[in-house]
Amino acid sequence: MPRNNLGRRPGRCKQMLLTLTLLATVLYGGLSSAAPYVMRLGQNAPYNFLAYANTDVTDASHAARAVVLVHGVRRNADDYFETGLKLLNHAGLDASDTLLLALNFLTAKDRRAGNDMPLWAQDKWMHGTASEQGRSGIEAFAVLDDVLAYLADRQRFPALKEVVLIGHSAGGQLMQRYAVLGEGDGRLARQGIAVRYVISSPSSYLYIDGDRMHAGNIGPVSAVDCPDYNRYRYGLEVPPPYLTRQHLSAKQLFRRYAARDVTFMVGERDDNPEHRVLDRSCAAALQGPNRLERQRNYLRYEAYLSQKWGIAIHHPQITVAGVGHDAARLLTRDSVAKRLLPRH
């Protein structure tokens, strides 16, 4: 009996339509405006580092401001670059006056990884510590130092007046620790270039002494149940070489940090204690039950140290209404964009 092809046409048409839709999605997805560049960083032993930018960073630029983004644990710098473009747009800025740079910390398994790039094991880059593969021994903190030094080159960026460093989630963890420990802004200050730090929704924070929030008060806590709670990257015990080389006391470290231009940000709904990428170690849990409370507790801790050591500090905080753990929604609110990147 002959097959009834006519009866099968609706199904074939539906399948063909689906195929065309998928093809269009693939083609459209490939038309990303993210342009990857390999930057040559470092002074004594230069190395390659991947970044996405809205202009050729190897040429001279007359941008007055640079916005540097650090991605989350997925290392999806291209997506962060697209979010950065929207951030600039909402702030009324573009490539003519603002350099956008989305850094890409890579592992050996990543598609764009190269032998002359520092490569980390999974998320170890967010600790600020040294790369283990490719160009090994390069600290993630040193990468940020080298990026700032690159931007401070007046041959390349003669009109630069400000650098805004923004890290979200895992990138927020790196940025919070760099805001406390980093050395790279000194060179820019000497050239009249301001550096601002934006710390968005990290899972944990670096505390400067052994005190923590407990039962509504800040003070010493017992280490019996969590003996490593004050080890680096939650505290300053067993610090990384990047810090020990600086020979600073905790009070000196806080004084320098307090003088920096730091803004904290978190979503109002980033309050899930079971979030899939929330740090749930005992050391992190001592900082609060979720990202929202951990940020609020850290601001209370800053005020506590300010009073304890007599060092003035003012680091503003933005809680974004109606948003959870979502970089794209946090950074593209009009009110957030205008506050982070006011027009000069």
N, C-alpha and C positions, 0 to 999 in steps of 0.2 A: 504494500500500500504506500503510495507516494507521501513524503513528509509535507505537512502543511506549513510552508515557509511564511505565508501571510500571517499566520497566528503568532509567529515569533518576532515579527517586526517591532512591536512596541518594546519588547525586552531589549532587542538590539539597539534601538534608538536610545533607550535609557542608558545602556552601557556605553554607547558612543558619546553621549552627552557627558557622562561621568569622566570618561577618558579625557575629553577636551577640557573639562573643568580642571582636572588634575594637572594637565599639561600647562594650562594657563597659569595655575598657581605656581608651578615650578619656575616658569619663565618670569613671572612677575617677581617671585622671591629672589631671583637672581639679579634683579635690577636694583640692588642695594646701592645707596650712595656712599657706603662706608669704603674708604680708600685705605688699604693697609700700606704702611711705610715701615721700612727697617731703619731705625735710628741707630747711629753709631755713638754710643755713650762711653763715658769714662775717660780719664786723662792719661794715666800711666800705662794701662793695659786695656785699650778700647775693646768693646764687645757689641754685638748686635742685640737690639731689643725691638720687638714688634709693637706698633701702635697704629691706631686709626685716627685720621686727621682730616680736617676740612680744607686744608691747603698743603702744599708740598713743604714738609718741615725741613727738607734739606736745602731749601732756598731761603733767601731773605724775606722777612715779613714785616709789615708796618702795623701789625696788631698792637693795640694798647693793653689788651688783657688776654690772658691765657686761662682756659678752663681745662683742668686735667681730671679725668674720671678714672676711678679704679673699680673694676667689676666685682661681682660676687663669686661664690664658690664654683659656678659653672664656667668661669673664665670666658664668658661671652662678650668680649670687648666690642664686637661689631654691633650687638644689640644695644649696649650702653652708648655707643657712638650715636646711633639713631635717636635714642632718648636725649642725648646731649644736644642734637640739632633742634629737637622740639623745645628743650629748655632755652636755648638761645632765642628761638623764635618767640616764645612767650615773654622773654625779657626784652624783646625788640632789638636783638643784636644779630649780626651775621658775620661771615668770614672776612668782611672788609675791615672790621674793627676787633674781632675776637677770634683767637686761635682755639679750636677745640681739639683736644688730644685725649683719646681713650687708650690707656695702657693695657697691654695684654701679657700677664704673667702666665707662663706656659709650663706644661709637663712634657716629658719625652714622647708621650703618646699623642700629643696634639698635632694636627695636620700641618700647621705652619712652623713647627719647632725646627730649629737648626742647630748644628754642632757648635756654632760660635755664639749661641744664646745661652744665658743662664736658665736652667730648667730645674723645677722643684718637684718633689714627690707630692702629688695631689694638692692639698690645700696648705702645705707648709709655707708657701710664700707669704700667707697672711700673718704669720708670726713675725715677719721682718727678718728672718734668719737666712743663712747662706744657701745658695743653690747647690744641688747634689749631682746634677748631670749636665751635659753640654759644657758650658763654661762654669765649672763648679767653683764654689767659694765666694760667689758674689751675693752679698746680703740684699734682701729686698729693700731694706732701709737705704742701702747704698745706691740702689737703682733710683729711688726717689731723690736722693741727693744729686745724682748725676743728671736726672731730668731737669731739676732746678738749675743746675750749672749750665746745661744746654740752653735753657731759656734765658739765662743771664748773659749769654754771649751777645754783646752789642753789635757785632758784625752781622749777626743773624736777625736779631730782634731789637733794632735801635730805638723803637718807640714804646717798648713794653713798660707798663707801669704797675701791673698787678697780676699775680698768679693765684687762682682759686683751685685748691686741691679738694676734690670731692670723692669720698669713698662710701659705698653702700654695702651693707651686710658683711660678707667676708672682707670686702674692700674697706668697709667702715672699721673693722677690727684693725687692719693694717694702718689705716689713717689715724685712728685714735692713739695707737702706740707711737706712731711717727710724730704726732703732735706733741707727745710727751718727751720722746727720746731724740727726735730728729735734729740734725745739725745743718741741713742744707739751706735754711733761710738766711743765715748770716751773710753769705756772699751777696744775696740779692738786696738785703737791707743796705749794704754799703754802696750799692748802685742805685738806690732810691726806688727799688721794686718791692712793693708790699706783697706778703704771702698770707693768704687766708686758708683756714682748714674747715671743711664741712664734714662732720661725722654723722653718717646716716645709718641708723638701725643696726648697729653691731650686736652680735650675740653676747659679747663679754667685753670687759674693760680692764685696763692696766691700772691697778691701785698702787699708790706710792708708799704706803706703809701697811702694817698688818691689820688696821682697823677696818671694820665692815658694818653695814647696817644690820641691826638685830633687834627685833621687837620694838621697832620704831626709834631706836637710838643707835648712834654710831660709836663704836668702841672696840676693844679687843674681843676676839672670838676664840673659842677653844679649837685647837687643831686636832683633837683626839679623833673625831670622826672624819676629818678631811685634812690629813697631814700635809698635803701639797697645795693647800688653798692659796698660799702666798708666793709660790714659785712662779717664775716667769712662764707664761704670759699673762697671769692674773695678778702677780705682784712682782717685787724686785728681788726676791731670793733667787739665787743662781741666775744672775742676769746674763743677757747675751753679750758677746765680745764688743758689739757696737756700742753698748753703754759703758762697759768697764773701761774702755779706752778713753772715755771722757772724764773720768775721775771726779764725778760730781756726787755730792751728798744728796739725800732725798729732798732736803730743804732747798738746796740749790737747784735741783731739777724742777721742783714745783715753782720756784720763783721764775725761772725761764719760761716754763709752760704757762703760768698765769699771765705773762706779758703778751702771749700770742693771741692772734685774732682767730678764735675758735667758735664755730656754731654747731650745735647739736640738732639733730632732726630725727623724728620717728613718727610712724603712723599711729593714729589714735586707736586703731584696731589691731595693732601688732602686739596683741596681748595673749596669744595662744601658748600656754606652757608646754604643749605637745607638738609644736611646729616641727616639721620633718628635719629642718636644718638648724634648729636651735641647739646651742651647746647646753647639754643637760648634765655635765660633769658636776661633782660636788663643789668644785671651786667656782664654777659659773653660777650654780644655784645659790651660793652664799651672796651673790650680788643682786638677787631678785628672782621672781618666778617666771618672768617673760621679758622681752626686749623693752617694752614700754616702761615697766617698773625698774629695770636695770638702768635705763638712762636717767630716770628721775632720781634714783638712788645715787647715781654717780654725781649728779649736779648737787645733791645734798652733801655728798662727801667733799666735793670741791669747796663748798661754803664752810664746812667743818675745818678743813685744813687751813683755809684762809684765816679763820678766827684763831686757830691753834698756833699758827706761825706768824700771824700779823702781816700777811701778804695779800694785798687786794687782788680780787679776781672778778671778772665779769664775762662769762661765756653764755651768750643767749641761746635759748632753746626754742625749737619750733615743733609743735605737735600738730600734725596734719589731720584734720577732721575726716572721718569716713574712709580712711585708707589703712590697709594692713601692711604686710611685708611685700611691697611692690615698688621697685625703684622707678618704673615708668610713670606710675600714677603720682608718686611723691614729687618727682622732679619736674613734672609738667603742669603742675597747678600754677595758674597765673600769679597768685599771691606769693607762692614759694619762689618762682622764677624772679620776680621783681625784688624780693627781699634778698635772695642770694646774689643776684647780679644787677644791682641798681645802676642805672645809666648815670655816667659822670658828666 
